[in-house]
Amino acid sequence: MIEFELACNLQQLTDRFSNAAEQLTQSFKASNTCIERVQEQFLKGAWLKSESRIVESWHALGCTIREAQELGIDRDANIDGLSEFDIEIRRRIWALLYIWDWQMGAWLGRPNLIDQKNLSFKLPNLRLDQSSSNPNLLSPFAHMALQASLGRRLNIIMGDAQSVDALSADHILNIEAELDKFIDELPPIFRLHDPDTSLDAEHPYFVFQRLQLHTVLYVTKLDFLKPFLTRVRDDKKTDRDDEFRVMGINLALDVLEVARRLFDHEFPINAKFHMVVFSIFDTSTILCSAIIHDTQRRLPRRDEVVDAIASSLDRLYQLSLSTKLGASSYAFLYKLVQSHSDLSRASGFSKRQRKLSSASTQTLEPPPLVHHSSSKDSVTSSLGQCSQSWQASVVPKPHALPAESAPAMPTSNDVFFDVDEFLAQNPIGSAAALHMGGMEQIWDWDDLNLDQFPC
């Protein structure tokens, strides 16, 4: 109805709202900021991230942090005379900024904008949402407060280490033990295993929050073990490499399992949620690297790893039909899978099966625009009506690729992806020139340690 009345689709509408907000925000000066300005800048960064405009989102986050510091939010300054509500909102804002900065620095290699060793800021107390009738009902912000608490605990135990590579074996074991302790202390509603779901029906947001928190926990645990999955077995980093490799494989499979549940919950309505794409893509590429480095074929749970990668490719394929970031992630993982015979066979691919003739490429019409809608029914209808016939003939599912076709992916921006063209311009191994539609700006190719492997 909104699309009909305004004669534009929801993607165009959100772009117009963003442009209008950008014009309004130019009237604010940094020297004359306010809490509403900080909130507006944070929402801008969140929107830019959902639109795969990663660099712009990063800069918006930086502006938000600096304006929050200008108000003294990080130090609880200037709170005399403020109500409990206003103080709590300030603390929640800083908790969100701290989480974003910590996770982007730890997972994506971005430089921290906040001093992660300065842990004097106060966490929100969540009393504003306390229920008098149901003491077991947690605040809707509880899952974020838990993430902020997790980041603080990690930064304490990390000490002066600046990266995962600088950690000793004992240090890694201590960090993993601290993470396990944190998990054991989770409220029943957020437990990793056998959580309390009695409130889910009445408060369905707990389902998403639980899945998001579980994904964050598993991704954080895996982050410290990635270096042991992306090297050949004889290239020892510590005397406990084999133990860490087993731990890493188990955690990576756990990440993909919880990411699958998050995907099932969010797709297609909230397919732009960055954690959905990132957790699947990043973990799958790490596992691809583990298979490629496994020249002795001694990787733990090897068959399960291969199957998990194939399943991840299928999910990224589905995401590629609705998000630009999903499309570029799928194109890259697709090629990485093709670089190894075991992976390509498990995914139903052949390394020689995807050459598009120039004539056939020229005859393909651009794919129709896939509209985003606010309801699951309208999304499904849009996908079905706008692109069903095109998908059937041009974009087969990964496990059913014809011998002479390459996957091509429509996105919300009418971007037409051709895998062979994409990889001809960006061969695996040329990290300096790697272009992945935005993903290369937040993801470190070097983490895969594949420069010495011809792909």
Secondary structure, DSSP 8 states (H G I E B T S, - for coil): -HHHHHTS-HHHHHHHHHHHHHHHHTT--GGG--HHHHHHHHHHHHHHHHTT-HHHHHHHHHHHHHHHHHTTGGGTTT-TT--HHHHHHHHHHHHHHHHHHHHHHHHH----SS-TT---S-----GGG--SS-TT---TTHHHHHHHHHHHHHHHHHTT--SGGG--HHHHHHHHHHHHHHHHTS-GGG-SSS---TTTTT-THHHHHHHHHHHHHHHHHHHTTGGGTSS-TTS-SSTTHHHHHHHHHHHHHHHHHHHHHHHHHHTTTTTT-HHHHHHHHHHHHHHHHHHHH-TTS--TTHHHHHHHHHHHHHHHHHHHTT-HHHHHHHHHHHHHHHTSHHHHHHTT--TTS----HHHHHH----------SSHHHHHHHHHHHHHHHHHHH---GGG--TT---EE--TT---EEHHHHHHHS-TT-GGG---TTGGGTS-GGGG--TTS--
